[in-house]
Every structure is written in C-alpha cells, then in structure tokens.
Amino acid sequence: MQLLFLGDFLSSVFMGIIMTLDTFIYSLVNSSYRIFMAIASARLLSSDVYYEIANKIYIIITKFIYII
C-alpha cells in the first residue's frame, strides 16, 4: 500500500517540475516574441534582416523542441 502512495507522490512531484519548466519556457518564448514583434513593427530592420532573424529564431526553437 505504501508503494502505491510513493508512486503517486513521485508522479505528482515529476509533473510539478515539468509544469514549472513548461511555464518558464512559455513565458520566455512569449516575451521574446513580443520583443521581436516590437522591433519588427518599429521598422528598424529591413525586410531581409527581419527574415534572417526570424529564420534563426525558428532554427533555435526547432532545436530546442527536438531536445525536449
């Protein structure tokens, strides 16, 4: 009986860690997206530079997703 409770406890701890990590990653992506859109809407970058930065961000996100 205690083994079942230990399993439930470890499962809930693991899920808590994963949810915390997920929340942190989501807020990081959200913040970087808002900053990126603010820079893009300010017309500080030419369209070529904008596409180059966007492609680099897509590559970074893709590699990060493969790691997870």
C-alpha positions in Angstrom: 0.0 0.0 0.0 2.8 2.4 0.8 4.4 1.7 -2.5 1.3 3.0 -4.3 1.4 6.2 -2.3 5.1 6.6 -3.0 4.4 6.2 -6.7 1.7 8.8 -6.6 3.9 11.2 -4.7 6.8 10.8 -7.2 4.5 11.1 -10.1 3.0 14.4 -8.7 6.5 15.8 -8.0 7.6 15.0 -11.5 4.5 16.5 -13.0 5.0 19.6 -10.9 8.6 20.0 -12.1 7.5 19.5 -15.7 4.7 22.1 -15.4 7.0 24.6 -13.8 9.6 24.1 -16.6 6.8 24.4 -19.2 5.5 27.7 -17.6 9.0 29.1 -17.6 9.7 28.2 -21.3 6.3 29.5 -22.4 6.9 32.8 -20.7 10.4 33.1 -22.2 9.0 32.4 -25.7 6.2 34.8 -25.2 8.5 37.6 -24.0 10.9 37.1 -26.9 8.1 37.0 -29.4 6.7 40.3 -28.0 10.2 41.9 -28.2 10.7 40.6 -31.7 7.4 42.0 -32.9 8.0 45.4 -31.3 11.4 45.6 -33.1 9.8 44.5 -36.3 7.0 47.0 -36.1 9.3 49.8 -35.4 10.8 49.5 -38.9 14.3 49.4 -37.5 15.1 46.4 -39.6 14.9 45.9 -43.3 12.8 43.0 -44.6 15.9 40.9 -45.4 17.3 41.3 -41.9 13.8 40.6 -40.5 13.6 37.3 -42.4 17.1 36.3 -41.4 16.4 36.9 -37.7 13.1 35.0 -38.0 14.8 32.1 -39.6 17.4 31.9 -36.9 14.7 32.0 -34.2 12.8 29.2 -35.9 16.0 27.2 -36.0 16.7 27.8 -32.3 13.1 26.9 -31.4 13.2 23.7 -33.6 16.5 22.5 -32.0 15.1 23.2 -28.5 11.9 21.3 -29.3 14.0 18.3 -30.5 15.9 18.3 -27.3 12.7 18.2 -25.2 
